[in-house]
Amino acid sequence: SRQSSRGLARRALSDELRRKGVDPEIVREAVGEVDQADEEAAARRLVRKKLPSLRKVDQATATRRLVGMLARKGYSAGLAFAVVKDELGAAGSGDDKADDF
């Protein structure tokens, strides 16, 4: 439930459960239930939620802020950059300010 409610990646979820003293076997089992598709979908939800607050900044700043947010949630750099690039592209094609995103 932590993954879906807070949007944590598997790595961050695993770290959080270990810090709380959860048995390592249960941690592996819980993290194993989150697959790559779930992780990517959660990252996309987080980026889409944050995008409206970044409308007034340039693309480089938006990218940096969004990738940083995903990194703090435990997402890999590769996945973070891919998701941010896709979502910024989709947001830019939907409005008149395509140069912003």
Secondary structure as the mmCIF struct_conf table of DSSP 4:
data_model
#
loop_
_struct_conf.conf_type_id
_struct_conf.id
_struct_conf.beg_label_comp_id
_struct_conf.beg_label_asym_id
_struct_conf.beg_label_seq_id
_struct_conf.end_label_comp_id
_struct_conf.end_label_asym_id
_struct_conf.end_label_seq_id
HELX_RH_AL_P HELX_RH_AL_P1 ARG A 2 ARG A 6
HELX_RH_AL_P HELX_RH_AL_P2 ARG A 10 ARG A 19
TURN_TY1_P TURN_TY1_P1 LYS A 20 GLY A 21
HELX_RH_AL_P HELX_RH_AL_P3 PRO A 24 GLY A 32
TURN_TY1_P TURN_TY1_P2 GLU A 33 GLU A 33
BEND BEND1 VAL A 34 VAL A 34
HELX_RH_AL_P HELX_RH_AL_P4 GLN A 36 LYS A 50
HELX_RH_3T_P HELX_RH_3T_P1 LEU A 51 LEU A 54
TURN_TY1_P TURN_TY1_P3 ARG A 55 LYS A 56
BEND BEND2 VAL A 57 VAL A 57
HELX_RH_AL_P HELX_RH_AL_P5 GLN A 59 ARG A 72
TURN_TY1_P TURN_TY1_P4 LYS A 73 GLY A 74
HELX_RH_AL_P HELX_RH_AL_P6 ALA A 77 SER A 93
TURN_TY1_P TURN_TY1_P5 GLY A 94 GLY A 94
BEND BEND3 ASP A 95 ASP A 96
TURN_TY1_P TURN_TY1_P6 ALA A 98 ASP A 100
#
